[in-house]
Structures are given as C-alpha cells and as structure tokens.
Amino acid sequence: MIRTPLDKAYVRRTLRELYSHSASTAKDELLDPAWDRSVDIFPGMGVTSFASAASGASNLVTLPNAAGDIITGLIGVYIAPTYGIDEVRDQGINAVPVWVLSPGSEFEVLAPAFDSALAWTFPTDGTELLVTVMHTGANRGKLVPSGTANSTTKPVARAIRRPATDVLVIAGLNAGAAY
C-alpha cells in the first residue's frame, strides 16, 4: 500500500517484481539522515550504501555521487516530496527496503525510475544491454544504459526488454560473467 494524498490516488509503484520470490530479497537499510530530499527518489532507482561509523555500523543508503560508487540495489519506496509522496517521512522511521537483484530475478521498472528519454538500443549480436545509474544532476539515481555520460561505471542489472516507452524489464547480473 502506498500512502498518497488524494490527488495522487492513481499512483502505483515504479518497481515491481516479476520473477524474484526465491531469487531476490529486499534488505532493510536506513536512508541517510542527512539526505536533503533535493532529488525525488522513486521505487526502482539505484542507491549506494555507506557506513555511518568506522566500525561499519548502521548501513545508510543514498543516491550515488560519483562514477565509482557501487550500487547496492534498487530502492523500494517513494521519497519524493516535490512529487507529493514521502513514505519514509510519513512512517516516521528512516528504514527503507533495498532490492538486491540476483541472476534469476526479473523486475519491471516504470518511468520516472529510469530515463525513458534515452535511446535504449538492444544489441542484436548476443551481447547484453547493461544498466547503470546516473550519479549527477536531476536524473541522479535513475537507471540508464551502460556508457551513458555521468553514470556509474559498474552495471547494476541487465536490460531484458522494453515493452513500452515507460516500461523497462531488467534482470540481475549473471554470477559468472565479468562486468
């Protein structure tokens, strides 16, 4: 259930699991308390984690800031105050689910959690279209095709298909492949 204002009652999650019930799990993480909510976060956007103490205690998540940031997974809730929905603030606790994709999982991601304005050209030579995450600007955190300027260097998923301009189906990275 999404807690929305009445004028947003039509809103649905922008991240949906298709095949993951035994393959992927949502980890309980904490949103960085210093997050200023300057960029809306939609379910399905990539987040990176860091420790709040040298001992490694309290894994915190935030949107990536640099090309070398390692994406932990895909956030599962709305933190979009300018859009009118902030599930974290509404629940009164900083806990957020972060989906960690495994090789057997498939997820449907809806725009605006991925950049639907980009050309998502699927290779016809048997190679995979890898997915990375933007690390700067207004699109920070959105999924983009690998090689897009200002995106992370390590892939977070494989693009499987794009059945509509605002729908992208992704899968976890294959365990034995070198990315």
CORQUI-V279079 format. One record per residue. N is the residue number from 0. OMEGA is omega in whole degrees, -180 to 180 (999 if undefined). Layout:
n:omega
N:OMEGA
N:OMEGA
This chain:
n:omega
0:177
1:175
2:-179
3:169
4:-176
5:-179
6:178
7:-177
8:-180
9:-174
10:175
11:180
12:178
13:174
14:-180
15:177
16:176
17:177
18:180
19:-171
20:177
21:-174
22:-178
23:178
24:174
25:177
26:177
27:179
28:178
29:175
30:178
31:-179
32:179
33:-179
34:-174
35:178
36:-180
37:176
38:177
39:178
40:179
41:176
42:-179
43:177
44:-178
45:177
46:177
47:-179
48:176
49:-179
50:179
51:180
52:-180
53:-180
54:-179
55:-179
56:175
57:173
58:178
59:177
60:177
61:176
62:-179
63:-179
64:-175
65:-178
66:-177
67:180
68:177
69:-179
70:-179
71:-178
72:-178
73:-178
74:-174
75:-177
76:175
77:169
78:-170
79:-176
80:179
81:175
82:176
83:-179
84:176
85:-176
86:-179
87:179
88:-179
89:-178
90:174
91:177
92:-173
93:-177
94:178
95:173
96:176
97:-179
98:176
99:-176
100:175
101:-176
102:-177
103:-175
104:172
105:179
106:173
107:180
108:179
109:173
110:18
111:179
112:172
113:-178
114:-177
115:179
116:-179
117:176
118:177
119:-176
120:-179
121:-180
122:179
123:-177
124:178
125:177
126:-177
127:171
128:-178
129:-176
130:175
131:-175
132:176
133:-179
134:178
135:172
136:-177
137:180
138:-179
139:180
140:-179
141:177
142:-180
143:175
144:178
145:-180
146:177
147:179
148:178
149:175
150:180
151:-177
152:-179
153:179
154:178
155:-176
156:172
157:175
158:-179
159:179
160:176
161:-175
162:177
163:-177
164:-180
165:-179
166:176
167:177
168:-178
169:176
170:177
171:180
172:178
173:-172
174:-175
175:-176
176:178
177:180
178:999
